[in-house]
């Protein structure tokens, strides 16, 4: 099995794949609003789990979110 969720998500939920589920999200957005939007876009549980690991803050742009995702998925 996977050592942790981040390792599990790497194969399934790359930042680019996660961003596909963020289509239509209005920025700036909070972490909780982002999670709600992705759930409404039928994002898989693995994607939502990665978002749960993000810092609880406002994301000002898609680039801001992408940067946070890259940092989260790149860390162990």
C-alpha positions in Angstrom: 0.0 0.0 0.0 0.9 3.6 -0.1 3.0 5.1 2.7 0.8 8.2 2.9 -2.0 10.1 1.1 0.4 12.4 -0.8 2.2 9.4 -2.3 -1.2 7.8 -3.2 -2.4 11.0 -4.8 0.8 11.5 -7.0 -0.3 8.9 -9.4 -3.9 10.0 -9.7 -4.2 13.6 -8.7 -1.4 15.7 -10.3 -1.8 19.4 -10.0 -2.9 19.6 -13.7 -5.6 16.9 -13.1 -6.8 18.7 -10.1 -7.0 22.0 -12.0 -9.3 20.3 -14.5 -11.9 19.9 -11.7 -11.5 23.5 -10.8 -13.1 24.6 -14.1 -15.5 27.4 -13.4 -14.2 28.3 -9.9 -14.3 32.0 -9.3 -11.1 33.5 -7.7 -10.3 34.6 -5.1 -11.8 31.6 -3.3 -11.4 30.0 0.1 -10.1 26.5 0.7 -13.6 25.4 1.8 -15.3 27.1 -1.2 -12.8 25.4 -3.5 -13.5 22.0 -2.0 -17.2 22.5 -2.4 -16.8 23.6 -6.0 -14.7 20.6 -6.9 -17.2 18.2 -5.2 -19.9 19.8 -7.3 -17.7 19.1 -10.4 -17.6 15.4 -9.3 -14.0 15.4 -8.3 -12.9 12.0 -7.0 -12.2 11.5 -3.3 -8.4 11.4 -4.0 -8.6 14.9 -5.4 -10.6 16.2 -2.4 -8.1 14.5 -0.1 -5.3 16.5 -1.6 -7.2 19.7 -1.3 -7.8 18.9 2.4 -4.0 19.1 2.8 -3.8 22.6 1.4 -3.3 25.6 3.8 -6.5 27.1 5.0 -6.4 30.4 3.2 -7.8 32.3 0.3 -6.4 31.5 -3.2 -6.3 34.6 -5.3 -5.9 33.0 -8.7 -5.6 29.7 -10.5 -1.8 30.2 -10.5 -1.9 30.7 -6.7 -3.8 27.4 -6.3 -1.5 25.6 -8.7 1.5 26.8 -6.7 0.0 25.5 -3.5 -0.8 22.1 -5.1 2.7 21.7 -6.5 4.1 22.4 -3.0 1.6 20.0 -1.3 2.2 17.1 -3.8 5.9 17.7 -3.8 6.3 17.4 -0.1 6.3 14.3 2.0 
